Structure formats: C-alpha cells, structure tokens
Amino acid sequence: MLAAKGLRALQVRPEQGEDHFARQLVAVGATLYHCPVMRIQSFVEKTESDAFRSEIKHIKSQILEFDRYQIAIFVSRTAALLGLEWLSRYWTKLPAGVRYYAVGKSTAELLREKGVQAEVPVLSSNSEGVLALPSLQSVAGEQVLIFSGEGGRTFLADQLRDRSATVDQCALYRRESTDEYSKQITALLVGDKVDVVIVHSGELLGYLLNNVPESSRSILMALPLLVPGERVAQLAKNYGFQNVLCADSALPEDMVSALLGWYSGNH
C-alpha cells in the first residue's frame, strides 16, 4: 500500500523546472493540488519592455566583470538557471579561479548538469548551512557575487561582509504575489478538500494568507502546515497556525519524510 494514499495536499510555490518534492509525494500516493501564490518575473535582455532597463544594466555590468570575483553563490534553482544563461551569453568559457556554491542540493544538481561544480551544505539547505561550510570561514578580502532574486533575506550577504568579504548581489528575477488561484484555493478549503498545506518559505506563507479571504482564514489556520525549518515554523505560529509540521530542511526527501511521519501517525 502506498504510504500517502488518500492524502490531499495543497502546494503554493511556483513551478521552477522539475519539482522533485511533488514527484516524490505523488509517487507515494498523495493527491497534490498545485495553486501558486507567487510568480517569478525574470530580468532578461531580449524584451520589448523597458520596465527592467536599470536591472538589466546592473546585471550586465556584473556579468562582464565576473572574472574579478573569487566566490559565486547561487541561492536557488531559478538563480542558477538564469545566472548561467547570463554567463554563457558573455563568457565562452567561465573564468578560472572562481569557487561556486549552491544553497540547496537541487540547485547544485542543476549547476552540475550545466558543467559547474558547486559546493553545497549537506545538513541544512539554507544560508546558515552555506555559512557553516569550512571553505567560507576565512574570506577576508575576497570578492563574492550572490546570484538571487530581488529582495529576500540579506543574512548571507551580511554575514560574509562581517567576515570582511566584499559582497555584491546580482538580482536576476523578481518574486511577485499573484491571486490567480485565489478562488480555487478558497474553494478547496471551504469544500474540505485539503488535509495539509505545504509552504516552502515565509514569503510564500504571507502570500498565501493574502489569497484567502478573512471569512475562510480560520479553516486554513486549523489545517496542518508543512514548513522547511524552524524559522518558517515560528513565523507560522506567530500568524496563528495551530498545527505546524517542521521538516529538517527544504530538501525534498526531508519534506516528504516529515509529511509521511505525520500522516502515518494520524491515519
């Protein structure tokens, strides 16, 4: 018998290429409703719009000077995909002497598929995990470029600066709230079609709450909520969620393991 047969889960993160977590969850019998509350707006050169002219100019200047950096860090699969696209446009061969890092295993896998070997934390797929790597303990005087989205946590950059590195941020995309699935999410909640809600970040949690009308928010708050770590778990509790399931990390296997552990103990 499949370990998650009968489980109905709501996932709200946007699609970012192949979703290993979703694939694993469906493989063990779960029904997965995918209703993104966020969309990714990439800053790309080939566009008819002038909306991102200043962002694109900034990215291009950093890419053209990529050989002055000793360390490049990719914080997500999206950052890796877009960052490598930009680099391949201006560098036929990546400059020697750059050390590459990925915040998560799936990001490192994508980089490896593209021919870039990146160091990745084993125990925790977050900024704290990257900062704990031995090779990043002594970075005084080194130039660091962080490929990321616009905004978000500054913890990684701040900590590296505290270690006397020079850190630049290369923002390649913008995360935006979307209410495209708001009615569908509310209908699932009101219709008692969801057993557990899955959020992969605090930002997504905020966007999810904005998608649910006040009249239905108590239904959402009463459902089990799966999150990728203690930081997001505490945020969820502060919002008023009553049953927070905390995975060891955002790795697909850790998220699935936490969910199956809860489900087997309750069904």
N, C-alpha and C positions, 0 to 999 in steps of 0.2 A: 504493500500500500504506500502511496506517495505521502511523504512527511507533511506536506502542506495542503493536502486535498481538502477542499471546502473553504480554505482561507480566501477572503476577499480583501485586497489591499489597494489603497489609493496612493499613487506616487505623483509628486507635483513638480519634480525638477524637469528642466528642458532636456530634450534629446541632445546628446553630444557624441555622435557616432554610435558604435556598438555599445549597448548597455549591458555589461556583464552581470550586474546585480539583477536586472529584470529577467535576463535569460535564465539565471540560476533559480530564481524564485518560481518562474513559470515551469521550469523543469521538474520541480518537486510538487507540482500540482496546484499552485496558487492561481487565483484569478486576479489579474492586475489591471486596474483602471489607471490609465496614464492621462493626467489632466494638468499640464504645465501651468504654473502661475507666474513664470518668468520666461522671457525670451532673450536671446543673445543677438546683439547688433554688432556685427564685425566692422572694424575700420579698414576698408580696403581701398586701394588706389583706383581701380577701374570702376568708377561710379559716376553717374550723371549728376549726382547731387553734390553741392558744395558744403553740405551740412557738417562734414567731418574734415574740412580742409586743414584746420590747425592741428588736429590729432594726427592726421596722416603725415603732415610735415614733420612733426615731432618724432614719429616712429621712424620715418625715412632717415632722419639725421642720426638716430641712434644705430640703426642697422648699418649705415655706411661707415660708422666708426666702431663697428663691433670688434675689430681687432685690438682695441685698446682695453678690453675687458679681460680679466683673468677668470671670472666666475659668471656663469649664466644659470639662472634658476627659472624653471617653468612651474607655475603653481597649479595648472590644470591641463586636461587633455585639449581643451579649446585653445589655451595659451600655447601649447606645444604645436598644435596643428597650424595655427595662424603664424606663430613665430617662425617656424621652419619655412612656411610659404614665403614670408618676407625675406628671410635669409637667402633662400635659393634664388630669389629674384636678383639679388645684388652680389652674391658670393658664389662663384662656380665651385669653389672649394672652401669649406669652413676654415678660418684661420687656426693655426696651431697654438697651443698653449692655453686654450680655454677649457676650464673644468665645468662639466654640466651636472645639474642637479634637477631632480623631479620631486615634487611634494608627495605624489602617490604612485603606487605600483602601476596602475593603468596608464598614467602619464609617461612613466619610464618605458613601458612596453611600446607605446606609440613612437617614442623617440628612437627606440632600438630598431623598430621596423623601418624607420627612415634613415638608419645608419648612424645614429648618435647614441653613444653610450653615456648614460647618466647615472650618478649615484642616487640612491633612494633610501629613505629610512625604512627599517624593517618593522619596527614595533608600532609606530604611530604615523599615519598618513596626514600630517598637518605641519604647520610652521614649526611647532615645538620639536617635532621629530627631525626635521631638517636641521634645525639649530643644534641638536644634540649630536650630530654626526662629527666624529673626531676631526675630519678634514676641514671643518668650518670653525674650529675653536680659535685658531690663530690666523686672522685675516687682515691684520693691521696693514694699511697702505694698499690693499688690493681694491681693484675696481670691480663692482658687482652690477650686473644688469638682471632685473627681475621681470620676466615676461608674465603678464597678468591681465586681468580685466580692470576696467576703470573703477576706482573706489575700492571698497572692501577693507579687510584688515591691513594695518600698517605694521603689525607686530614683527614680522620677519625683517622688513627693512630697518625698523627701529633698533632691533637687537643687533643686527650686523653693523649698523652705524655705531652702536655702543662698543662694539669690538674694534672700532677705528677703521672700518672699511668705508670706501666711498660707494654709495648705492644709488643707482638710477632705476626708475620704474618705467617699463615700456608697456603702456596700456594698449592692448590690441582690440578690445571689444568693450561693449557696454552692456550691463545687465539691466533689463527693464521689467517692471511689473506688467503683467497682461491679465485682463479679465475675460479672455476669450473662452475659458472653460468654467467661468463662474457659475452659470446656471446649471451646468452638468454636475459640478461638484456639490452644489446645494441640493440638487435632486437626488444624488446618491446618498447624501447624509440624511435627508428627510425621509427617503424611502427605505432606510435601514439596510442599505446595500453594501456597507463598508464595515469590516471588522478591525482594521488597523490602518493608520495613516503613516506615511513614510516621508520624512523631510531630511535632506542631506546637508542643510546649513541653517543658520539663524536667519539669514536674509530670506530664504525660501519660506521659513515659518512666518515671518512678518507679512510676506506677500500672500500667503495662504489665508491668513486671518482677514486681510483686506478683501479677499474674494468671497468670503462668507458673510452674509447679512447678519446683523445683530440678533435677529429672531431665531437664527439657526446655529449660532455660535456655541450654545450650551451643548448641542449634540456633538459638535466637533471636539470640544474640551473634554467630554466624557469618554471619547474613544481612546484606545491605546495609541501612543505616538512613538514611532521608532526614530531615534536620532543617532548620529555618528560619534558622540562623545559627550563628556561631562559639561563642556562649555555650552553646547546647544541644549543639553538636558536642563541645565539651570535656567536658561532663558525660557524654555517651555514652561517650567514650573512657575516662573515669575509671571508669565502670561495667564496662568491658571489651569494648565493641563493637569489632569488628575492622575493619569497613568502613563508615565514616561518610561519607555524601554530604551536603555542606553547600550549601544554596541561599543566594542572596544576601539573601533576606528571606522572610517568611512570605506574601508576595503570591502568589496562585495561579499567575500566569504565571512567577514566579521558581522556585517549587517544581516546576512541570511542566517548565520548561526544564532544571533541574538533573537531573531524573529521566530525561528524554529524552536528554540529553547522555551520561549514564552508560549508558543502555540501548543506544543506537546504537553506542557504543564497545565493547560487550561481546557483541553479538548480530549 
